[in-house]
Amino acid sequence: MQRKHTGLMKKLLKMNAKWFIGALLCTLICVVTDYMYPMILAETLDHYLAGEESVLPGFVLRRIPLLANRDYIVQHLYLAGLLIILVNLVNGVFSYFKGRFQSIAGENSAKYLRDTLYEHIQKLPFAYHAKAETGDLVQRCTSDIDTVRRFLAMQLLQVVNAVTMIAVSMTVMLTKNVRLTLISLIVIPALFLFAWLFFRWVISAFTASDEAEGRMSTVLQENLTGVRVVRAFGRQQYEIEKFGVRVKDLADKNMKVCKLLAVYWATGDALSMLQMMITLIACVYAVISGEITLGVMVIFTTYNAKLLFPVRQLGRILSDAGKSKVALRRIREILDQPAEPEETDVCRPPLTGDIVFDHVTFGYEPDHPVLSDLSFTIPAGKTAAILGATGSGKSTVVELLQRLYEPQSGQITIGGTPIQRVERQYLRSRIGLVLQEPFLYSRTIRENVAIARPDASEEEIEQAVADACAAQFIGESEQGYETLIGERGVTLSGGQRQRLAIARTILKDNDILIFDDSLSAVDTETDARIRAALRARRENVTSLIISHRVTTLQEADRIFVLENGRITQEGTHEELIQKEGLYAGIFRIQSDLYNEEREEA
């Protein structure tokens, strides 16, 4: 697969070019002013106080004649102090703007990545989401993007800063004394080699740490989402232990990273201190022997420290670069996933005709079909029902009808138009779907119902709620429609969640209504009332009911019995109970259970 997002970092740099250029210029000015302080101090000690030859470049003395007037400067020595204050003030101002420009570039990049990643996730096919781990996706959209932001905002221009500092230090030091300069560089190659090796080691460690964090986030997300199931089965201790295993794994991976960092910084500090000691001893001997002046010694010792600082920082830069590389790779893994294909030559026909499955075969895995040569017809404006055991393919029929998946063979038509020719978004917008486990938002009841049609009037919302038999429990709530329900509707019972989901679905204009076992959590009396209300309002709406409850299916115009991906029986309720088969068997079992319950009552 061709990776169209491999130039992601390049794009981030390009879109924030003006901010990075501004930060780059500020960085260069900061480096120059930072190196002026020891130069001013050396000039004061050697030239103005000791009468030695000036250490300043000739072009500086020619441009600023006052600096060449030694007698005047000696009489007004405070000018040197003022100059040092001015240099540090300029350095501080440009350091502020450098940080500001880098922060803007970093935040712009983070915003672009978040927007791009979230938009792409919305466009990914349903098959991807069915297999993806939510916690890992959240981690990539948050901490991985934040890792890239920190690198762009803090470390990227440190590379320029380090190279500039090294170049300036070596240039000035070489002009003063070549031998001492070479002595000052003895351990630099070792530091460079160690930094490169550290980068190689730390990349794999950061990758393992990031993946461990993603696994931990997945466990946390699953636990918080399924908190009701955890409580119901008393699995708190099990979940604590499972989370503890993931936390320990993450801690172990992070500890490995910390050990690598500790070894690098300890070794880097030891080598740096060794280099500074060697340079200081060599400079002291050179001053005693008259080879250099005290001012030149100040320049060498100060510049040597400044030379070692960026070399030592190289490890941190490479470390953050490694983390950023890992984070970008994980982000690209999502962005490189193919989105649902762009549609061409599609239409928006009325979806009020017959729904026909014509020899449809489909399987989530190529060699394991869920539906095999499936054929049936749902007449327009009628109610059809599907009965089948778990795993028989009922929900797969719904997913194919919504084009969440495409058939491997055969075709599905609505009003004679193959649904592959119907615009995907339009098709889904005209199909109202109520699931067995509906998703509700952590908002008010009103907002959850009206999310299907934000412009719906108060009367329309109340009518939809009444038809879904949800008005009573809403009226009994303390704040009525303004009652805030918990995340995923955790504060409501299963039946209450299903009724709100039904109200939300029937509020919007639908050509097709699908109830995928969405009345399983309500009692039979409420089930009957809801079905009666739906029959009264769904003129010219084709309905499909999937359920295990025969009383829910029996009033359908056509009932299909689905077994092992094939239609084994079809007919009305009266016709099917007269035939031997799955439908009649389930009807007898449920009738016996109902009669026993009535006798016990």
N, C-alpha and C positions, 0 to 999 in steps of 0.2 A: 504493500500500500504506500502510495506516495504521501510523504508527510508535508502538508502545506503549512504547518505551524512550526517547522524547524527553525525559522528565522524569527522566533518570538522575541528574543532579547534584542536583536537588531531592530525590530519594529518599535520596541519600547524606547530604545535610544533615539531613534529617528523622530518619533512623535514628541519627544521632550528635548529635542536638540537645543533649542534656545536656552533652556534652563541648565542643561549640562555645559553648554559653552560658557554661559555666565559663571557657573560654578568653577569651570576650568580656569578662566581668567582670574577669578578671585583666589583660586588655589596658587597660581603662579605668583601673584602679588604677595600672598601670605608667605610663600617660601622665600622670596627676595627680602622682604622686611624682616623675616625671622633670622636670616643670615647677616643682616646689617648690624645687629647688636654687637656680636663679638668683634666685627670689623671696626666699629666705632671705638670699642674699648681698647683694642690693640693699637689703633691710631693714637688714642689719647696717651697710652702708656709709653709707646715707643717714640713717636714723633714729637708730640707737644711737651711731654714731661722729660723724656730721656734724650731728646735731640737727635734720635736716629732718623734714618731716611723714611719717608712716608710709605705706608703699606697700601695706601689707596691707589687705584688705577689712575693713570695719567689723565684720561678723558674726564674723570670725575673732578680732578683738581682744576682742569681748564674750564669746565663748565661752571664750577662754584669757586671763584677766586678767593672768597673768604676763608675756605679751608686751607689755602696755601699760606695765609698770613698767620705764621706760628705765634708771633709775639702777641697778636691781638687775641688769639684763642687762649693762650696761657693766662692773659690778664682777665679773660672772661670765661673761665673754665666751666662755669655753670651751663654754657651753651651746649657742651657735650652731653650733660645730663638732660637738658631740654630736648636735644635731638633724639636721645634714647627713648624718652617719654613719647615724643611725637611718632617715632617708628613703631613703638608698641601700640599706640593709639590707632594708627593706620592698620596695623596687623589685626587688631581687635575688630575694627569696622568691617574689613573685608572677610574676616573669619565668620562674622555674623551673616553677611550676605551669601557666603559660600554655603553655610548650613541651611539658610533659607531656600536657596535655589535647589539644593540637593533634596530637601524635604518636599518641595513642590513637585519635583520630578518623580520622587518615590511615591507620593500619594497619587499623582496622576496615573502612574503605571499600575498601582494597586487597584485603582478604580477601573481602569481599562480591563485588567485581568479578571476582576470580579464580574463586571458586566458581560464580558465576552464568554467567560466560563459558564455563568448562569444561563445566559441566552442559549448557548450551545447545548447545555444539559436539557433545556426545555425542548430542543429539537431532536434529541436522540430518540431512536425508536424504542418502543415499549419493551422489546426483547432485551435491550441493554439494561434498562432499569430493573427488569425481572431478575437479573443475575447480579447487579451491582450491590455493594454493601453501602448502606446509607451513611454510616459513621465515617467510612473512608472517603466518601465524596465530600462530606462536610469538612473533613480535615484538609483535603486538597483545596477547598474553596476558602479556607480561613488561614490556618497556620502556614501552609505552603506558600500562599500568596504573600503573607506577611514576611516570610523569609526573603522572598525576592524584593519586597519593598525595602526591608532593612539594608540589603546589600546595595541597592541602587541609591538609597538615601545616605548611607554611611561609609561604605567600603569601596565603591567603584572608583571614585576619584582619588582614593588613597593610593591607587596604583600610580597615577600621574604624580601625586605628591611624593611618593617614594622615589620614583625615577628622577624627578627634578632635584630632590634633595641630594641624591647620590651624585648626580651630574655636577651640581654646584659645589658640593663638598670636595670632590676629587679635582675639579678644575682649579679651585682656589688653593687647595693643598699642594697640588703639583707645581703651581707657580711659586710657592714659597720654598719647598724643599722636596725634591724627588725621593731621596732616600727615606726620609721620615714618612712620606706618603705611602711608600711600599711597605714599610713596617706597620703602618696603620691599617693595612689591608690584609694582614697575614691570615686572620681567621674568617674573613668575609667569604671566600669560596666554600669553606666548611658550612657556614650559615646558609648559603644559597642551596647547597646540596641537601642539607638536612630539611630545609623548607620544602624542597621538591619531593623528597621522600615522604614527608609528613602529609603533603597533599594527596599522594597516592594512597596512603593508609586511611586517611580520614574520610575519603569519598565513600568507600564501602561501609565504614562505620556509620556515617550519616544516613546512608540508604537504609541500613538495617534499623536504625533508630526511627526514621520516618515511617517505615512500614509497620513497626511495632506500635507506634502512636496511632496509626490508622486502625489497627486491629483493636486496640483498647477503646478507641472512640466508637467503633461498631458495637462492642459489648455494652458500653454505656448507653448508647442510643437505643439498642434493643431493650435493655432493662427499663429505661424510662418510658418507652413506648408501650411496653407490655406489662406495666406495673400492676394492672388488675389481675392478670394471669399469674404473676409471681406471687401476689398475696393470696389468690384463691387456692393455689396448690402448695402454699407454705414453702416456697423455694427461695426465701430470702437468703438463708445461709449458703445455699448452693450458688446463688448469684454473686454473693460476696466473695466466695472462694474462686469462682470463675473470673471475676473482675480482678481479684488479687493476683491470679496467675498472669494476666495480661499486664498488670501494673508492674509486677516483678520483672517480666520480660522486657518491658520498656525501661525500667530502672537499670537492668543489666546492660542493655544496649547503650543507654546514656552514660553509664559508668565507664564503659569502654571508650566512649568519646572523651569523657573527662580525663581518663588516664592518658590518652594520646595527647590531649592539650597540656596536661601537667608535664609530661615528658618533654614536649616541645618547648614550653616556656622555661622550664628549669634548665634544659640544655642550652637554650638560646641565651638565657641570662648569664649562665656560667661562661659561655664563649664570649659574650659581650663584655663582661667584667674582665676577663682575661685580656681581651683586646685593648680595653681602656687602660689597664695596668701596664701592658707592654708599651703603649703609646706614651703614657705619662713618664715612665722610666726613661724611654728613649729621648723624650723632649727635655727632661731635666739634665741628662748628660749633654745634650746638644747646647743647652743654655750655658752650662758650666764651661764647656769647651769653647764657647763663643761662636758656635756654628749658627745659632739663631738667637733672636732677641726674646725678651719676656713676652712681648706682644704677639710674636709669631707662635710662641708656646700656647698662649691663650687661644689663638685661632685654631691650632692643631688639636688641642684637647677638646675644645668646644665643638669643632666641626667633626671630629672623630665620633663624639657622642651622637651628633646629629646624623652622621653616616650610619651608625649602628642602629639607630631607632627605626628607620624605614626598613632595614634588612630584617630586624626582629619582627616588625609589623607585617612583613611579608607572610609569615605563618598565619596570622589572624586574617589577612586578606585572602589567602588561599583557602583557609578554613571556611570563611563565609562564602567564598566563591564556590567551594565544593558543596556547601549546603544549598546555595542558590541553584547550582546545576542540578542537584537531585530534585529540588522543588519544581524547577522548570520542566524537568523530564516527567514528573508525575502530573503536572498540569497539562503537558502536551499529550500525555496518554489519553486524557479525556477529549481534548480538542481534536485529536487525530481520529477519534471514533467517528465513523460516517453518520451524519444526520439522516433523518428521513429524506429520501430523494426529492429533489425539486420536481414539481408536477408541471407537465406540459399537456396541452390538448385535453384539458379537463373541463367539466361543465357543472352547472348547478341546477339539475332538473328537479321537478317536484318529486318528493319521496313518498308519494301516496299510493303507489302501485303495489302489485304483488311482490312479496319477497321470495325469491327462488334460489335454493341451493341446488346446483346442477352437477352431480357427480364430483363433489368436493372431497379432496384428500389433503390432509395436513398432519404434520407431526412437528413437535418442537425439536426433535432430533430426526435427521433424515431417514434413519433406518427404523424408527419407532413411531408409526403413524398413530395419531389419536383419533382422527376421523378417517374413515375408509369409504370412498365412493358414496358419500352422503348426498342424498337427494330428498328434498321435501319442499312444499310450497305453503306460504302463509298468505292467504287472500287479503287483499287491501281492505283496511278498516275493520278487520276481524281480530279476534283474540285467539292466539295459539298458545299451547302450553307444552313444555318438555319435561318428561319424567325420566330419571335415570339414576343409576347408582353412582357413588363417588368415583370419579375417574373415568366416567363414560364419555366425557367430552362436552358436557352441557355448557360450561363457561367458555370453552374453546369456540363454540358456535357464536357466542356473543362477541368475543374478541375478533373473530374473522369478520363479523358483520360491521364492526367499527373500524376495520382496516388497521387494527393494531398488529396483525400479522397478515400475510398474503398466502392464499392457498397454493399448495404445491402442484395441484392439478384441479381441473374443473373451474367453475366460475359461480359467482354470486351476483344476482341481478335484483334491482328494485325497479319495478315498473318497466322491465325490459332493458334497462340500462345497466351494464356491468359496473359494479361499484368501483372498479379500478379506474373508470373514466370520470367518477364523481370526485370533485375536489375534497381532499381529505378533511380539512377543517370544517367545511360546510356539512359534510356527511355527519361528523361527530356532533356538530352543533344542533342538528335536527333529530338526533337520537337521544332520548332521555333514559338514563340508566340509573337504577337503584340497586346497590350491592347489598349482600348479606351483612357485611361489616362496613357500613358507610363511614366516610371520613368527615368529621366536623371540626371546625376551626375553634380556637380558643377566643371566641367573640360572643356577642349577645345572640340570643335566639333569633331575634329579628334579622341581624346581619347574616346569620347562617342560612336562613330561608331566602333572603333577598339576594344572596350572592349570585343566584342564577339569573336574576333580572333586577339590577340595581334601581331601574326606573319604575318598578312595579308600585302601584298605588297601595294604600293601606287596606282598601277593601279586597284587592286581589290577593294580598298576602294572607289576610284573615280567611278568605275563602279556600285557599290552598291548604292552610292549616286545618280548617274544618273538615275538608275532604279527606285529609290524612289522619283524621281522628286524633289530632294532637292538641286541640283547643283546650281540652279539660286540664291536662297536666300543666299546660302553659299558664292557664288561669289560676291554678293552685300555687304556682311559683310566687315567691315574695315580690319580685319585680316584674312579673309577667314577661312580655316580649323583651324587656331589657335585662333579663337574667343572664349573667355571664356564665357560660358553660366552660368546663375545663378543657384542656388540650385533648383533641380527638374525641370530645364529648364524654370524658371519663366520669363526669358527675351525673350522667344520665344512665338510665337502664338501657338494655339492648333494644327493647321495644320502642322506647322513647327516641333513641337515636334513629331507628329505622323510620319512624313516622315523620321525624323532621326531614330526613333525607327524601322521603316520598313527597312531602310538601315542597321542598326545594326543587325537585325534579318537575313536578306537574305545574309549577308556577311559570316555567318558561314554555315557549311555544314549541311543541314537538310534533313530528310526523310519525315517529316510532317510539313506543315506550317499552322498556325492557325491565322486568323485575327479576333479578337474579337471586332467588331465595331470600328476597328482601322482606317477607312477611313471616319469617320463621320465628321471630322473637315476640310476636304478638299473639294474644289468645285467639281462639277460633271465632268468637263473637266479633272482636275488633277487626279480625281479618275479613269477615263477611261485610261489615259496615264499610271498610275501606274499598273493597272490590265493588260494592254497590255504588259508592260515590264516584269511583273512577269510571264505571260504565256510563254514568249519567253525563260525564263531562268530556269523554273522549270520542266525540263524533269525528269520523274520518281519520282516526288515529289507529294505526296498526299496533297491536300489543303482543308482547311475548312474555310469558310467565314461566319461570323455572322454579320448581319447588319439589320438595319431597312430600308435601302435605296434599293428599288427594282432594280434600275439601277446598283447597285453594285452586286446584286445577279443574274441578269438575264442571264449572260453568263456561269453560273455554269452548270456542266454536270448533277447534280442532286440537287434539292431544296427540303428541308424538312420544313414543317410548324409545329411548336411546340406550343401546347396549353395545359396549365395546366399539364405539364410533360408528355404529350403523343404526338406522331406524328399523326396529323389529316389529312395531305395531303402530297403527295410527287410527284415529276415529274419534267419535264423541265419547263422553263419559259412559252413557248408556250402552254404547256398542262395545267398549273395551271391557266393561265388567262382565259381559256375557262370554268373553273369550278367555281361554286359559293363557296366562302369561304373567309378566312382571306387574303390570298395572292392576290386574284383578287380584293378584296375591297381596300386593301392598294395600289395596282397598279393604280386603277382608281383615288383614292384621290391624289396620287403623280403626276399622269399624268395631272390632272386638275390644280394642283398648278403650275406645270412646264409651262403649256400653258398660264396660267394667267400671270406668270412672263415674259414670252416672249412677250405677247401682251403689257404689261406695258412698257417693254423695247423699 
